[in-house]
Amino acid sequence: MGDPARFGFNFALPAMFIILLVMQLKDKKTLLVAALAAILSVTIALLWPGSWNIILATVIAATLGVILEPWTGKS
């Protein structure tokens, strides 16, 4: 397909991931973990060179979600 921006598709991949995230937001815990991941990603991107910010933020936020699981009373 070549350059997707030429066809106006440069929004498609970010839009797909945003919709996948929105579909996963079911309660306050998932909203908290998603917000934490976003904040961590931006903070790590500003402080650490390279493109590891998304991976690190995802791992840290997912770990927090697992730690919070016993206190929410939901599976």
Wavefront OBJ file of the C-alpha trace (Angstrom):
o trace
v 0.000 0.000 0.000
v 2.949 2.296 0.455
v 2.410 5.561 2.303
v -0.919 5.416 4.209
v -0.896 9.198 4.723
v -1.285 9.599 0.971
v -4.723 7.973 1.226
v -5.669 9.677 4.496
v -5.248 6.485 6.566
v -2.615 7.850 8.949
v -5.302 8.046 11.659
v -6.455 4.418 11.359
v -3.920 2.651 13.596
v -4.110 5.119 16.515
v -7.915 5.158 16.212
v -8.034 1.352 16.328
v -5.960 1.235 19.516
v -8.020 3.987 21.148
v -11.252 2.092 20.429
v -9.726 -1.134 21.790
v -8.795 0.724 24.981
v -12.243 2.288 25.365
v -13.882 -1.121 24.966
v -11.771 -2.441 27.879
v -12.693 0.320 30.347
v -15.279 -1.455 32.500
v -14.808 -0.022 35.976
v -12.762 2.423 38.031
v -9.846 0.014 38.369
v -9.332 -0.338 34.623
v -9.718 3.414 34.182
v -7.097 4.001 36.893
v -4.658 1.545 35.306
v -5.164 3.067 31.830
v -4.636 6.589 33.156
v -1.542 5.473 35.056
v -0.140 3.846 31.912
v -0.690 7.046 29.934
v 0.934 9.233 32.577
v 3.860 6.829 32.963
v 4.365 6.632 29.210
v 4.564 10.398 28.813
v 6.804 10.774 31.875
v 9.200 8.039 30.762
v 9.301 9.495 27.228
v 10.325 12.862 28.640
v 12.961 11.452 31.003
v 14.429 8.496 29.105
v 15.794 8.600 25.543
v 14.550 5.998 23.105
v 11.156 4.453 22.529
v 10.869 2.147 25.541
v 8.249 4.334 27.203
v 5.194 2.415 25.980
v 6.565 -1.005 26.890
v 7.732 0.075 30.342
v 4.493 1.930 31.107
v 2.444 -1.083 30.003
v 4.397 -3.519 32.174
v 4.266 -1.236 35.226
v 0.541 -0.474 34.831
v -0.335 -4.132 34.219
v 1.611 -5.104 37.341
v -0.319 -2.512 39.330
v -3.591 -3.909 37.943
v -2.654 -7.407 39.095
v -1.673 -6.095 42.528
v -4.998 -4.231 42.853
v -7.060 -7.282 41.823
v -7.435 -8.866 45.321
v -8.717 -5.616 46.823
v -11.419 -5.038 44.221
v -13.307 -8.262 44.883
v -13.774 -8.923 41.157
v -12.152 -11.512 38.932
l 1 2 3 4 5 6 7 8 9 10 11 12 13 14 15 16 17 18 19 20 21 22 23 24 25 26 27 28 29 30 31 32 33 34 35 36 37 38 39 40 41 42 43 44 45 46 47 48 49 50 51 52 53 54 55 56 57 58 59 60 61 62 63 64 65 66 67 68 69 70 71 72 73 74 75
